[in-house]
């Protein structure tokens, strides 16, 4: 009986001690977490990258920094665009940052839309406008092979490093699913029976071009 009373009396002390240790551990993690700016206004990209990062790195958005103006991307390649966007942000804040550029390359269209994927149907076009144009150009074509490619440019202490991710697949003849963004409803990755837009975010990120490139970036930053 005495031992039970003793246990009851010291239990609050141990509970307080455990909580204190957990707080100290959490604070250490917070302090040691790497801060890095993501050079994009695209909320869909930010959401996907945050899902892949899973709290290992503290992603700072341009909105948090008060930068609302458009970022130039006038390059002829994905690499040039990624570099241009990352350099634009780095020169304004002088803090480590990264940017990605992604393109859909379709075999039957000689690699189009490629670097122009986001504005394939023209400036200020919507995702649906781009898909409509793509499906129209592929109408009647049996070769539907395509690949998504992402290039990430990291600027760390002024130095540039690049990471790439590629996902091969096929373009469908119509839209499937309502998740994701961009060309996701008409792209089915190799070895799968559903489009990116039918997959959960977690399932897509495991195999997607952006997921692959982002994991390479994280691996480098945490080494």
Secondary structure per residue as TSV (DSSP state, phi and psi in degrees):
chain	resnum	aa	ss	phi	psi
A	1	X	-	360.0	-41.5
A	2	X	H	-64.6	-38.0
A	3	X	H	-67.1	-34.8
A	4	X	H	-66.0	-42.8
A	5	X	H	-63.1	-39.8
A	6	X	H	-63.2	-42.3
A	7	X	H	-62.6	-42.7
A	8	X	H	-63.3	-37.6
A	9	X	H	-70.8	-36.4
A	10	X	H	-91.2	-10.9
A	11	X	H	-56.7	-46.1
A	12	X	H	-59.8	-34.4
A	13	X	H	-63.9	-47.2
A	14	X	H	-67.0	-36.0
A	15	X	H	-62.5	-43.9
A	16	X	H	-65.0	-39.7
A	17	X	H	-64.5	-43.1
A	18	X	H	-63.7	-44.0
A	19	X	H	-61.7	-39.9
A	20	X	H	-65.0	-42.3
A	21	X	H	-63.2	-40.6
A	22	X	H	-65.4	-39.2
A	23	X	H	-64.3	-42.2
A	24	X	H	-63.2	-43.0
A	25	X	H	-63.5	-43.2
A	26	X	H	-63.6	-40.3
A	27	X	H	-65.8	-36.7
A	28	X	H	-64.2	-41.5
A	29	X	H	-62.8	-41.5
A	30	X	H	-64.3	-42.1
A	31	X	H	-66.6	-39.8
A	32	X	H	-83.2	-11.1
A	33	X	S	-66.8	136.6
A	34	X	E	-76.5	130.6
A	35	X	E	-94.0	134.5
A	36	X	E	-151.7	141.1
A	37	X	E	-89.3	138.0
A	38	X	E	-102.8	121.8
A	39	X	-	-89.9	72.3
A	40	X	-	-158.2	152.3
A	41	X	-	-102.1	-1.1
A	42	X	-	-77.2	105.8
A	43	X	H	-64.6	-29.6
A	44	X	H	-67.6	-41.6
A	45	X	H	-62.9	-44.4
A	46	X	H	-60.0	-43.9
A	47	X	H	-62.7	-44.5
A	48	X	H	-63.7	-44.5
A	49	X	H	-66.9	-38.3
A	50	X	H	-61.2	-38.2
A	51	X	H	-65.0	-36.7
A	52	X	H	-74.5	-40.5
A	53	X	H	-65.0	-39.0
A	54	X	T	52.0	42.9
A	55	X	T	78.1	3.7
A	56	X	S	-74.1	-26.2
A	57	X	E	-134.5	143.2
A	58	X	E	-88.0	105.7
A	59	X	E	-84.6	124.1
A	60	X	E	-105.7	123.6
A	61	X	-	-85.8	161.7
A	62	X	H	-66.7	-30.2
A	63	X	H	-62.4	-40.2
A	64	X	H	-64.0	-28.4
A	65	X	H	-90.6	-4.4
A	66	X	T	80.1	16.4
A	67	X	-	-96.7	109.3
A	68	X	-	-114.4	-9.6
A	69	X	S	-75.4	156.8
A	70	X	-	-63.4	143.6
A	71	X	-	-97.1	128.9
A	72	X	-	-66.7	141.5
A	73	X	-	-146.6	86.1
A	74	X	-	-114.5	15.1
A	75	X	-	-72.4	165.3
A	76	X	S	-95.4	-6.0
A	77	X	S	-135.5	163.2
A	78	X	H	-61.5	-40.3
A	79	X	H	-62.4	-43.7
A	80	X	H	-63.4	-42.1
A	81	X	H	-65.5	-43.2
A	82	X	H	-61.3	-43.2
A	83	X	H	-63.7	-45.1
A	84	X	H	-60.5	-43.4
A	85	X	H	-68.6	-43.4
A	86	X	H	-65.6	-42.0
A	87	X	H	-66.1	-37.9
A	88	X	H	-58.1	-45.0
A	89	X	H	-74.6	-41.1
A	90	X	H	-60.8	-40.8
A	91	X	H	-68.8	-18.4
A	92	X	H	-91.7	-31.5
A	93	X	H	-115.8	-17.4
A	94	X	-	53.5	41.8
A	95	X	S	-130.2	152.3
A	96	X	-	-54.7	135.7
A	97	X	E	-151.9	167.8
A	98	X	E	-145.7	156.0
A	99	X	E	-140.8	151.7
A	100	X	E	-123.5	155.3
A	101	X	E	-132.3	139.4
A	102	X	E	-129.4	142.5
A	103	X	E	-139.7	151.4
A	104	X	E	-101.6	121.0
A	105	X	E	-111.4	118.3
A	106	X	E	-107.5	125.2
A	107	X	G	-56.8	-48.7
A	108	X	G	-69.0	-12.8
A	109	X	G	-109.4	21.7
A	110	X	T	57.2	37.5
A	111	X	T	91.2	-5.4
A	112	X	-	-72.9	156.2
A	113	X	E	-77.8	-16.2
A	114	X	E	53.5	-127.6
A	115	X	T	-64.6	-16.7
A	116	X	T	-98.8	16.8
A	117	X	G	-55.0	-42.6
A	118	X	G	-69.5	-24.3
A	119	X	G	-128.9	36.6
A	120	X	T	-61.1	-38.3
A	121	X	T	-90.4	7.6
A	122	X	-	119.5	165.8
A	123	X	T	-61.4	143.7
A	124	X	T	64.6	17.6
A	125	X	-	-76.9	162.1
A	126	X	-	-96.9	170.7
A	127	X	H	-58.2	-42.3
A	128	X	H	-64.5	-36.7
A	129	X	H	-60.5	-44.3
A	130	X	H	-63.7	-43.1
A	131	X	H	-65.3	-42.6
A	132	X	H	-58.0	-44.3
A	133	X	H	-65.7	-42.3
A	134	X	H	-60.9	-48.6
A	135	X	H	-65.5	-35.0
A	136	X	H	-64.9	-42.7
A	137	X	H	-70.7	-24.9
A	138	X	H	-93.6	-1.8
A	139	X	T	-56.3	124.3
A	140	X	T	86.5	-6.0
A	141	X	-	-89.7	135.4
A	142	X	S	-88.6	-27.1
A	143	X	-	-80.5	107.5
A	144	X	-	-111.5	14.0
A	145	X	E	-66.1	141.8
A	146	X	E	-158.1	169.2
A	147	X	E	-147.9	145.7
A	148	X	E	-92.9	137.3
A	149	X	E	-131.1	132.8
A	150	X	E	-121.1	134.3
A	151	X	E	-120.8	125.7
A	152	X	E	-107.5	132.0
A	153	X	E	-109.8	118.8
A	154	X	E	-102.0	131.1
A	155	X	E	-112.9	113.5
A	156	X	E	-123.7	115.0
A	157	X	T	53.6	36.7
A	158	X	T	86.4	-12.3
A	159	X	E	-92.5	141.8
A	160	X	E	-98.8	137.5
A	161	X	E	-137.1	147.9
A	162	X	E	-123.9	146.1
A	163	X	E	-136.3	140.2
A	164	X	E	-129.8	146.7
A	165	X	E	-138.0	137.1
A	166	X	E	-130.6	137.3
A	167	X	E	-130.9	117.3
A	168	X	E	-88.9	152.9
A	169	X	E	-176.8	-154.8
A	170	X	E	-137.9	151.0
A	171	X	E	-91.3	131.3
A	172	X	-	-79.8	175.9
A	173	X	S	-94.7	-9.6
A	174	X	S	-153.3	171.9
A	175	X	-	-78.2	141.9
A	176	X	-	-135.8	125.1
A	177	X	-	88.1	164.1
A	178	X	S	-133.2	19.3
A	179	X	-	-98.7	178.0
A	180	X	S	69.0	-153.1
A	181	X	S	-161.6	177.4
A	182	X	T	63.0	-131.0
A	183	X	T	-88.9	9.0
A	184	X	G	-51.7	-39.2
A	185	X	G	-67.0	-15.7
A	186	X	G	-118.0	14.6
A	187	X	E	-119.4	120.6
A	188	X	E	-110.8	115.5
A	189	X	E	-67.8	150.7
A	190	X	T	-54.7	137.1
A	191	X	T	82.4	7.3
A	192	X	-	-129.8	156.8
A	193	X	S	-109.9	11.3
A	194	X	S	-137.6	156.2
A	195	X	-	-75.5	164.9
A	196	X	G	-55.5	-35.8
A	197	X	G	-73.4	-10.3
A	198	X	G	-97.8	-12.4
A	199	X	S	-86.8	155.7
A	200	X	-	-70.8	160.0
A	201	X	H	-58.7	-39.3
A	202	X	H	-65.3	-43.6
A	203	X	H	-66.1	-41.3
A	204	X	H	-64.0	-45.9
A	205	X	H	-64.0	-23.7
A	206	X	H	-67.9	-27.8
A	207	X	H	-122.0	-10.0
A	208	X	S	-74.7	158.4
A	209	X	H	-54.6	-47.3
A	210	X	H	-70.2	-36.6
A	211	X	H	-62.7	-43.5
A	212	X	H	-62.4	-49.0
A	213	X	H	-64.4	-38.9
A	214	X	H	-67.7	-38.7
A	215	X	H	-64.8	-36.1
A	216	X	H	-64.6	-40.6
A	217	X	H	-61.3	-47.9
A	218	X	H	-61.7	-43.9
A	219	X	H	-56.4	-42.2
A	220	X	H	-67.4	-45.6
A	221	X	H	-67.6	-27.8
A	222	X	T	-98.5	0.6
A	223	X	-	-70.8	360.0
